[in-house]
Amino acid sequence: MNKLYKYTSAVLVLLFTFSGHAYANTSDVSSDNLCRNSKVVVAFMNGVFTTLPNADKSKLALEMANGLTTESGKEIRYELLYNYTNGFEDLVEVFEQRLAEHGGLLAGRFELLLESLNGKSAWWEKILESFSFYEGTHHVWLDFYKTEMIHRYASLIANPPLDVNYNEHRVRIDNWALEGMSVMLVAHSQGNLFANAAYNYAVSQIGTGAVKVVHVAPASVITNGEHVLADKDLVIKALSLTGAVPPHTDTIPPYLLRPGGFNDQTDVLGHDFLEIYMNEALDISSALVEKIQAGINALKEPDMNQGMASSGFFTITLTWDGEGDVDLHAYEPSGKQVYYADKKGDSGFLDVDNTSAYGPEHYYASCNKNELREGEYAIKLANYERAQGRTATVQLASWDEGVLSTRYHTFGAATGSTPSASIFNVVVSKDAETQEYKLSYQ
């Protein structure tokens, strides 16, 4: 079993305990509509060394703090624009090496990784009491973590992150634009390096008034909205020595006087999103929530691309990197083929078709439980013409969880209306006891 998987599995348990549910469809099963009709999306952009489960946990914290509707009654959808360049697997490997140095007594205990960053961790105290050779280990590990975090953050400022993150974010923004969504971006730490690019692209697609951003612990002096920064955020404070950063906005207590946040955890670096910036026991949390809510309530309707596509129980968004006519084909459980020549299916609809360049194309499966069919939806691609060598990006998303997966395909010779690539097999099923509709994919 992969080291990172074993660690993230442990965090997933905490996530589900914290959330009280496992992202199932919680719609009223007596209603024909399986999805909430959201027109505002709040998207969280995570920072350095953040696992996917912890990023999801941060998104959930935003949902709990800000609610499901705006002041005007518009429903809010919460999503994650994940930053994959976190280097967390490297951190896990180093942690494993440090544990192995002490006789293997803690081998495989990856669930202790984040606890090791908590100076008030009970397990470290017990170890120190029992084994004299552990003395000083905690401080050595904290120094390494701080140094490595600052190094990764600074290097990414100097060398822009991989295009894969930007590309996946752009495809999701394309989908929001097609569905007529207004967008609030909340970015923490390294996520701010992506937030400015995402903000600029979103503005180009839906208009300035329909996009807002709140920067949390930003390292760059360039911001496109309000920011929140703790005075004792040691990561940003260290980065300020190498260049300008925004001024701090709030004061937090010294570490030893700092109350615990989620799961009673603290953060000696004063930088963590949940333990510092969303810690309800600290004033900085209410300041952050106020800024986010003010931004949400100030959002205007999109002034371009509005309502070209519909949200669905799940959606498929296709783009590609140049000219040519690329086609999206969806084979529904009934056997119906949905594509440019026959856009209306038995369960869904191809509501956006592009014949010239770049995309997007958009397919959605109905949110009406009288129309949505159980079974497999095969998602395929065809190079209709002029797209040889082009790389397509295909993104699968659900109405309640946002992006589930993004995949890529580079085209060979044109095949006309015949698909040449299978991208997703999406399965819709219904629980016999709860009558809830669920989604899986291969």
C-alpha positions, -999 to 999 in steps of 0.1 A, spaced: 0 0 0 13 35 -9 27 55 20 7 86 11 -25 65 7 -21 51 42 -17 86 56 -45 102 37 -68 73 47 -63 82 83 -72 119 75 -103 108 56 -116 92 88 -112 126 105 -129 143 76 -160 121 77 -161 124 115 -159 161 112 -185 164 84 -210 139 97 -217 127 62 -198 112 33 -208 136 5 -239 116 -4 -268 131 -23 -287 148 6 -316 161 -16 -352 155 -5 -360 122 -22 -397 132 -24 -387 159 -49 -381 153 -86 -351 175 -85 -319 158 -73 -297 189 -74 -297 223 -57 -300 252 -82 -269 271 -73 -259 302 -91 -230 312 -68 -199 291 -63 -173 295 -35 -141 278 -45 -113 270 -21 -77 270 -34 -54 251 -10 -18 258 1 15 240 2 17 205 18 -21 200 18 -35 166 11 -68 163 -9 -87 151 22 -75 182 42 -83 205 14 -118 190 13 -120 196 51 -111 232 46 -138 236 19 -163 221 44 -152 245 71 -160 274 47 -194 259 40 -202 256 77 -190 292 84 -207 309 55 -239 290 49 -258 278 18 -275 310 7 -265 346 1 -283 376 17 -305 378 -14 -315 341 -12 -292 327 -39 -280 291 -33 -242 287 -28 -222 257 -41 -188 250 -25 -161 235 -46 -123 228 -45 -98 240 -71 -71 217 -60 -34 225 -62 -14 193 -69 20 208 -66 21 204 -28 51 180 -24 33 162 4 45 128 -6 81 140 -3 72 152 32 58 118 41 89 101 29 111 123 51 88 117 80 91 80 75 129 83 74 129 102 107 107 76 124 129 48 111 159 65 127 145 56 161 145 19 160 114 15 139 92 18 170 69 42 151 73 27 116 42 32 94 26 57 118 18 82 91 -13 94 109 10 110 134 25 134 108 3 164 114 2 157 151 40 160 151 36 196 140 14 203 170 36 213 199 9 202 224 6 167 210 1 142 238 18 113 219 51 133 216 50 140 254 46 103 261 75 94 238 97 119 254 89 106 288 96 70 278 126 73 255 154 97 263 169 94 228 139 112 214 148 144 232 149 173 207 133 153 179 102 174 179 120 207 175 143 192 148 112 181 128 95 214 132 125 233 120 127 210 90 90 214 82 92 252 84 123 254 63 109 230 37 76 248 35 92 282 30 116 267 4 88 252 -16 67 284 -14 96 306 -24 107 284 -53 71 284 -67 71 322 -66 103 323 -86 93 295 -109 56 294 -118 38 261 -110 30 234 -135 5 242 -162 -16 212 -152 -30 231 -123 -38 262 -143 -54 242 -171 -77 222 -148 -87 254 -130 -95 270 -164 -117 241 -175 -137 243 -143 -141 281 -148 -152 275 -183 -180 252 -169 -190 278 -144 -192 304 -171 -214 282 -193 -237 276 -164 -240 313 -156 -223 311 -121 -209 340 -101 -176 331 -84 -160 337 -51 -124 324 -48 -108 318 -13 -71 311 -16 -47 300 12 -9 301 12 4 287 -21 -31 287 -35 -27 325 -39 -2 318 -67 -31 302 -86 -58 325 -74 -46 356 -93 -44 336 -126 -78 320 -119 -93 355 -111 -80 370 -143 -93 341 -164 -127 341 -147 -131 379 -153 -124 373 -190 -152 347 -191 -179 361 -169 -171 398 -162 -155 417 -134 -185 421 -111 -192 384 -111 -158 374 -96 -144 381 -62 -114 368 -43 -102 368 -7 -65 360 -1 -55 342 30 -19 343 41 -7 355 6 30 357 -1 27 379 -32 21 416 -28 -2 413 -59 -38 408 -47 -71 411 -65 -93 415 -34 -93 416 4 -66 397 23 -62 383 57 -27 377 73 -18 369 109 11 389 124 27 357 137 24 337 105 60 326 105 59 313 69 48 346 54 70 365 78 101 346 66 91 351 30 89 388 36 127 389 40 131 379 3 104 403 -11 73 423 -4 42 407 10 9 423 20 8 438 55 -6 417 83 -43 424 91 -48 407 125 -30 398 156 -30 363 170 -17 351 204 17 336 209 19 299 203 18 288 240 -14 309 246 -30 299 213 -63 279 216 -67 248 196 -87 248 164 -103 218 146 -96 185 163 -81 206 191 -49 211 169 -26 241 170 0 252 145 33 265 158 40 283 125 8 303 127 0 295 91 -25 267 89 -59 274 74 -80 254 98 -59 258 130 -53 296 125 -74 313 99 -107 293 105 -101 288 142 -133 301 158 -115 308 190 -94 335 173 -106 369 161 -89 364 128 -115 338 119 -145 361 122 -126 388 103 -120 363 74 -156 351 74 -168 387 73 -146 395 42 -158 363 25 -195 370 31 -191 406 20 -176 394 -12 -203 368 -18 -231 393 -12 -214 419 -35 -213 394 -65 -232 405 -96 -248 384 -123 -224 373 -151 -225 397 -180 -212 372 -206 -217 335 -215 -247 335 -191 -269 304 -191 -254 288 -222 -254 254 -204 -272 237 -175 -259 221 -144 -265 184 -140 -263 155 -117 -229 152 -134 -213 172 -161 -186 166 -187 -166 196 -200 -143 193 -229 -116 217 -241 -85 213 -264 -54 233 -270 -59 248 -305 -78 248 -337 -98 218 -350 -132 202 -345 -132 179 -316 -164 161 -305 -178 148 -273 -198 116 -274 -219 103 -245 -234 68 -246 -262 67 -221 -275 36 -203 -304 33 -227 -280 29 -256 -286 64 -269 -256 81 -284 -256 118 -276 -233 139 -299 -234 169 -323 -258 152 -347 -282 141 -319 -278 164 -289 -308 153 -268 -305 120 -250 -328 100 -228 -310 111 -196 -289 141 -207 -281 167 -232 -251 181 -252 -260 217 -248 -227 233 -260 -210 222 -292 -178 238 -306 -167 233 -342 -138 256 -347 -112 257 -319 -104 252 -282 -139 243 -270 -157 241 -247 -182 214 -253 -206 204 -225 -227 174 -216 -249 171 -185 -270 143 -171 -304 154 -159 -311 163 -122 -347 151 -127 -350 117 -111 -377 109 -136 -352 113 -165 -319 103 -149 -313 66 -157 -292 43 -136 -263 25 -153 -232 33 -173 -225 65 -193 -195 60 -216 -178 93 -224 -157 92 -256 -139 117 -279 -135 120 -317 -112 141 -338 -139 151 -364 -113 170 -384 -82 192 -382 -72 182 -346 -44 158 -351 -18 163 -324 -41 184 -303 -45 175 -266 -80 175 -251 -88 181 -215 -120 163 -202 -133 171 -168 -159 152 -148 -178 170 -121 -208 163 -99 -234 188 -87 -225 185 -50 -187 177 -50 -174 197 -80 -145 183 -99 -141 145 -96 -114 139 -122 -96 155 -151 -81 134 -179 -62 141 -211 -60 127 -246 -38 135 -276 -55 129 -309 -42 110 -339 -57 112 -374 -93 125 -379 -120 98 -376 -151 119 -384 -181 109 -363 -164 77 -350 -149 82 -315 -113 71 -312 -108 75 -274 -127 63 -243 -122 87 -214 -147 80 -186 -172 53 -177 -195 70 -153 -220 49 -133 -252 63 -117 -268 40 -91 -295 43 -65 -293 29 -30 -322 5 -24 -327 16 12 -321 53 11 -332 59 -25 -302 82 -28 -285 85 -62 -248 80 -62 -220 84 -87 -188 64 -94 -165 63 -124 -136 45 -140 
